[in-house]
Amino acid sequence: MKLPITIHQAQLGSTKFKVIRPARPLVHAVLNDHDRHLDAYLDQDAAQRIGGLWKLAASSPRSLVHLPMRGNRSPFHEPPEDSTRQLDLVLLHHSLQFAPSRWKEIRRRLGPGRQQTVTLPGPEHTGEVVIDHESRHYQENRDLFHQHLHAETLFMTGSAKVFRETARHFFDVALNGPGYVPVHPSYPHFCTEFHSNDGVLGDAREIHIEYRDQWES
């Protein structure tokens, strides 16, 4: 798949940071913080591109992959619960040892950036990733996601392996959500999730990912 991105550079003191964003806004994408868990609502385009950005995070260990979403309209007509807040998302490799407290300053310094198109394995190749489910539950497993919350942004920190293996969740939603909803009118709910029993979450909450084809205009 070809993924248009924008590459930004920011400098804090003597340290330079590379920030990658999708070239086009992820209009129909919302990430909600529900305290004990997280909910993501995506249309087909957003799910497809986030799957690509997930793979890009696996192959870009020196970059911060930023998905701006917190200003997007909700797919629901009713107002959110008082305890719910929308978040942006940043994907990063654990080797960066990035302090989320620096993010607000970096975000403020980002300019227009330069556009580029990267070529990544598409959703048709997700089956080629061989996952050793048993090893995920070994005590020695270090291929885990850890989460931090700062400046209305969720930071997903993990290894290249865990990003590569879990991109399939988003491609699954993009490939199967649009066909599922029309033929299940009584329960038009297609979803997947990062579950605590999957062996990919360390210090991290579960994320429920749901396909939505109806959005507020």
C-alpha positions as CSV (number, residue, x, y, z in Angstrom):
1,M,0.0,0.0,0.0
2,K,1.1,3.6,-0.7
3,L,0.7,5.9,2.3
4,P,1.1,9.7,2.0
5,I,2.7,11.2,5.1
6,T,4.1,14.5,6.2
7,I,7.5,14.5,7.9
8,H,8.2,17.2,10.5
9,Q,11.4,18.1,12.4
10,A,11.5,19.8,15.8
11,Q,14.5,20.6,18.0
12,L,14.5,20.9,21.8
13,G,17.9,22.0,23.0
14,S,20.5,19.8,21.3
15,T,18.0,17.0,20.5
16,K,16.2,16.7,17.2
17,F,13.0,14.9,16.8
18,K,11.3,13.5,13.7
19,V,7.5,13.4,13.8
20,I,5.5,11.6,11.1
21,R,1.8,12.5,10.5
22,P,-0.7,11.3,7.9
23,A,-0.7,13.7,5.0
24,R,-4.5,13.9,5.0
25,P,-6.5,14.3,8.3
26,L,-8.0,11.2,9.7
27,V,-11.5,12.8,9.7
28,H,-13.5,9.8,10.7
29,A,-11.4,8.5,13.6
30,V,-12.0,9.0,17.3
31,L,-10.1,7.7,20.3
32,N,-12.1,7.9,23.5
33,D,-10.6,7.6,27.0
34,H,-13.1,5.8,29.3
35,D,-10.8,5.6,32.3
36,R,-10.5,1.8,32.6
37,H,-10.4,1.2,28.8
38,L,-10.1,3.0,25.5
39,D,-12.5,3.0,22.5
40,A,-11.5,3.7,18.9
41,Y,-14.2,4.3,16.3
42,L,-13.0,4.3,12.6
43,D,-14.4,4.3,9.1
44,Q,-12.8,2.2,6.4
45,D,-10.3,4.9,5.2
46,A,-9.1,5.7,8.7
47,A,-8.7,2.0,9.7
48,Q,-6.7,1.3,6.5
49,R,-4.4,4.3,7.0
50,I,-3.9,3.7,10.7
51,G,-3.0,0.1,9.9
52,G,-0.3,1.5,7.6
53,L,0.9,4.0,10.2
54,W,1.1,1.1,12.7
55,K,3.4,-0.7,10.3
56,L,5.4,2.5,9.7
57,A,6.0,2.7,13.5
58,A,7.4,-0.8,13.3
59,S,10.0,0.3,10.7
60,S,10.7,3.8,12.0
61,P,12.3,3.3,15.4
62,R,13.7,6.8,15.5
63,S,10.5,8.6,14.8
64,L,7.3,9.7,16.6
65,V,4.2,8.8,14.6
66,H,1.5,11.3,15.5
67,L,-2.2,10.7,14.7
68,P,-4.2,13.9,15.4
69,M,-7.8,12.9,16.2
70,R,-9.0,14.7,19.4
71,G,-10.7,17.5,17.5
72,N,-12.8,15.1,15.3
73,R,-16.5,14.8,15.4
74,S,-18.0,11.8,17.2
75,P,-19.9,9.1,15.3
76,F,-22.6,9.4,17.9
77,H,-25.4,11.9,18.0
78,E,-25.7,11.9,21.8
79,P,-23.2,13.9,23.8
80,P,-20.4,11.9,25.4
81,E,-20.4,11.0,29.1
82,D,-18.8,13.6,31.4
83,S,-15.9,11.2,32.1
84,T,-15.1,10.6,28.4
85,R,-12.4,12.6,26.6
86,Q,-11.0,12.4,23.1
87,L,-7.3,11.8,22.6
88,D,-4.6,12.1,20.0
89,L,-2.3,9.1,19.5
90,V,1.5,8.9,19.3
91,L,3.2,5.6,18.3
92,L,6.9,5.2,19.3
93,H,9.6,2.6,19.7
94,H,10.7,1.9,23.3
95,S,14.3,2.4,22.4
96,L,13.7,6.2,22.0
97,Q,13.1,6.4,25.7
98,F,11.0,9.5,25.0
99,A,9.5,11.5,27.9
100,P,5.9,12.3,27.1
101,S,6.3,15.5,29.2
102,R,8.3,16.9,26.2
103,W,5.5,16.3,23.7
104,K,3.6,19.6,24.3
105,E,6.7,21.6,23.5
106,I,7.6,19.5,20.4
107,R,4.0,19.7,19.1
108,R,4.1,23.5,19.4
109,R,7.3,23.7,17.3
110,L,6.2,21.6,14.4
111,G,6.1,23.4,11.1
112,P,4.3,22.5,7.9
113,G,6.7,19.6,7.2
114,R,7.4,18.0,3.9
115,Q,5.2,15.5,2.2
116,Q,6.3,12.0,1.1
117,T,4.7,8.8,0.0
118,V,6.0,5.5,1.6
119,T,5.3,2.0,0.2
120,L,4.3,-0.6,2.8
121,P,3.1,-4.2,2.7
122,G,-0.7,-3.9,2.3
123,P,-3.5,-5.7,4.2
124,E,-3.3,-8.6,1.9
125,H,0.1,-9.4,3.4
126,T,-1.0,-9.4,7.1
127,G,-1.3,-13.2,7.0
128,E,2.5,-13.5,6.3
129,V,3.3,-12.3,9.8
130,V,3.8,-15.5,11.9
131,I,2.8,-14.9,15.5
132,D,4.0,-17.2,18.3
133,H,1.0,-16.8,20.6
134,E,2.5,-19.1,23.2
135,S,5.7,-17.1,23.6
136,R,3.7,-13.9,24.2
137,H,2.7,-15.3,27.6
138,Y,6.3,-16.1,28.7
139,Q,7.5,-14.1,31.6
140,E,10.5,-13.1,29.5
141,N,8.3,-11.5,26.8
142,R,9.4,-7.9,26.3
143,D,7.4,-7.2,23.1
144,L,4.6,-5.4,25.0
145,F,2.8,-2.1,24.6
146,H,3.1,0.4,27.4
147,Q,0.9,3.5,27.6
148,H,1.3,7.0,29.0
149,L,-1.2,9.8,28.9
150,H,0.0,13.4,28.6
151,A,-1.3,16.6,26.9
152,E,-4.5,14.9,25.8
153,T,-2.4,12.4,23.9
154,L,-2.1,8.6,24.4
155,F,1.5,7.4,23.9
156,M,1.7,3.7,22.7
157,T,5.3,2.6,23.2
158,G,6.4,-0.8,22.0
159,S,8.8,-2.9,20.0
160,A,9.0,-3.2,16.2
161,K,7.7,-6.7,16.6
162,V,4.5,-5.9,18.6
163,F,3.7,-3.0,16.2
164,R,4.1,-5.3,13.2
165,E,2.0,-8.1,14.7
166,T,-0.9,-5.9,15.8
167,A,-1.4,-3.8,12.7
168,R,-3.8,-6.5,11.5
169,H,-6.4,-5.3,13.9
170,F,-6.9,-2.1,11.8
171,F,-6.7,-3.9,8.5
172,D,-9.3,-6.4,9.8
173,V,-11.7,-3.5,10.5
174,A,-11.0,-1.9,7.1
175,L,-11.5,-5.1,5.1
176,N,-14.5,-6.7,6.9
177,G,-16.4,-3.8,8.6
178,P,-18.0,-2.4,5.5
179,G,-19.3,-5.7,4.3
180,Y,-20.5,-6.9,7.8
181,V,-22.6,-3.9,8.8
182,P,-25.2,-3.9,5.8
183,V,-26.0,-7.6,6.3
184,H,-26.4,-7.4,10.1
185,P,-29.0,-4.6,10.5
186,S,-30.1,-5.9,13.9
187,Y,-26.5,-5.8,15.3
188,P,-24.3,-3.7,12.9
189,H,-21.3,-4.0,15.2
190,F,-18.0,-5.1,13.7
191,C,-15.1,-4.8,16.1
192,T,-11.7,-6.1,17.3
193,E,-9.6,-5.3,20.3
194,F,-6.2,-5.3,22.0
195,H,-7.2,-7.6,24.9
196,S,-5.4,-8.2,28.1
197,N,-5.3,-11.9,27.4
198,D,-3.5,-11.4,24.1
199,G,-0.1,-11.1,25.6
200,V,0.7,-7.7,24.0
201,L,-0.3,-5.3,26.8
202,G,2.2,-4.5,29.5
203,D,1.4,-1.4,31.5
204,A,-1.5,-0.6,29.1
205,R,-5.3,-0.6,29.0
206,E,-7.4,-2.6,26.6
207,I,-8.4,-0.9,23.3
208,H,-11.7,-1.7,21.7
209,I,-11.7,-0.9,17.9
210,E,-15.1,-0.5,16.2
211,Y,-16.1,0.1,12.6
212,R,-18.6,2.9,12.1
213,D,-20.1,3.8,8.8
214,Q,-22.4,6.6,10.1
215,W,-20.8,9.9,11.2
216,E,-22.1,13.3,12.1
217,S,-21.8,15.8,9.3
